[in-house]
Amino acid sequence: MIRQPDDAPRHVVATSAEADTVLRRLARDGWTARAGFALPDPSWDVAAAHLILHGRIGDDDLDSAQLAVLAAARGAGVVAVCDPESAAGRALIDDLSRLGPVHRGIDGSDQIANLIPEQRALLDRLAAGDTIAAAAAAEFLSLRTANRRIAEARALFGVRTTREAVLAYLRQRQRSPE
């Protein structure tokens, strides 16, 4: 299994201006920006190069979305300008979320965007009154996996209990409906 470095940024933004802001911030932090999502380095792990790939992904451009995900899996940072509601945008966000947190917008403050789909589904079921075991069964997850996903959500929201995580999720969802 390839281990994604925790510091490799993954951003999905709506405009080129937002991408420029994110890229300037990353350049100050020591990242090297390169247009496009194809990696020039033939070695698999490019994390040590601190390379950030950026570009626009069209609404139906699944090929570029796949290249961006492959680059992120190999350790590169990714800044993608796309419509998060398009087919390519949804696929990109879902796939990148499996590698780690995905920041939407300039500041990445949308914590719900950093949840993987399994976590959202579990939190929705818990908010509706299901137990973790019932939510896990309904989502076809083992109880152990469900508990891990909820623990990750608690860490993301910075809370100690599952109840607090559900409440934080509901508050965040009210502020920025998906």
N, C-alpha and C positions, 0 to 999 in steps of 0.2 A: 504494500500500500504506500502511495506517495504521501508524504507529510507536507501539507501546505504551511509555510512560515506564517506566524501570527501577524507579522508586520507588513505583509504584502497587501497593499490597498486594492480594493475593488469598489469602484464608484460607477453608478449609473445616473447620468444627469440628463436634463431635458434640452439644454441649449449649449451651443459652442462657447458662449460667454461663461457659463458655469464650469464647463470643462477647462477653460483657460485658467479660471480661478483655482480650481483643484490642482491643475498641473503646476502652477506657480508655487503653491504651498508644498507640493511634493518635491519639486526641484530644490526648494530651500532645505528640505529634509534629506537631501542627498540622492534622490532618485534621478535617473536619466530618462528623459521622455523620448519616445520614438513613435512616429505616426504609423498607423496600421497595426494589425493584430498578428501578423506572421512573425515568428521569431527567427532572427538571423543566426543564432548560435545553434549548432547541431547537437550540443550536449543536452541531456534531458533537464537537469536542474539548473535553472538560470537565476535562482534566488540571490546568489552572491553578487551578481552584476547590478542589483538594484535597478532593474529596467522596468519602466512603466510604459505600456503600450496604450495608445489612445486612437480614437477615431469614431466616426458615425456609423451606426448600424441601422439600415433602412427597415421599414415595417415588415418586409418579407425576406430580409437578408439573413436567412438561417446559417449560411456558410460563414459569414463574418462572425456571427454569434458563436458558432462552434470553434472558430479560430481563437476568439477571445477566451472562451472557457479552457481550451487547451493551453493557452499561454498562462492563464492563472494557475492551472494544475501544475505547470512546470516551474512555478515560482515567480513569475512576472506579475507586476501590478497591472491593473486594467482600469482605464477610464473610458466608458462608452457613452456616447451621446445617442439616445434612442427614446422612442415612445414606450414607456413601461407597460402600456396597455396593448401594444401590438403583439402579434404572434412571436416575432423575434425577441421583443423586449421581455415578454413573460418567460419565454424559454431561457433567455440569458440570465434573468434574475433567479429563476428556479435552479438552474445548473450551477451558477456561481454560489448560491446559498448553500449548496451541498459541500462546497470547499471551505466556507467560512462566512463571516459577516459581509454583507453587501451594503454600502452606504448609498443612499439616494440623495441627490441634491448636493449642495455645496458643503453643508455642515454635517451631513450624515446623522441628523438627530432623529430620524424616523426609526424608532426601535422596532416597530412592527415589520419594517422592511428587512430587518436583520434576522427575523425568525424564519426558519425553514417551514415549508408547507405543513409538515407533520406537527410542528410545534403549534402553528396557528390552529390546526384542526383540533388538537388536544385541548388547547386553551378555550376554544369555542365550546367544546363539549363540557369542559369543567364549568364554564360560565353558565351553561344551561342546566347544571345540577348533576351531571354524571360524576361517578367516582373515577379515579384514575384507571382502575381495572376495567370498568365499563367503557370508558373512552378508548382505552388501548384495544379492547376487543372490537369495538365499532370501527376503528381505523386499521384493523388487521396488523397490529403491532404487538410484540411481546410486552409483558408488564415491565420487564427490565428496560427495554428500549424506551417505553413511554416514560418511565421514571427518569431515565437519562435525559430525554428531550425536555422534560419539565424542569429538571435541575439546570440545564443550559439556559432555559428561559428565565429562571430565577436569577441566575448570574447576570444575564443580559439586562434585566430590569433593576438589578442591584437590591434584591429583596431576599429575605430569609425563608419565607414560607410559600407554599403553593397558593394559598389563599391570597397573599399579597401580590403574587405574580399575576393571578387572574384579575385582580382589581386594577393593577397597573396596566395590564393588557387592555382591559375595557376602557380605562381612561384615555389611553393612547389612541385606541380605535375611534373614540368619540371625537378626538381632536383632529385626526387625519383619516377620514374614512377611505377605504381602498376601493 
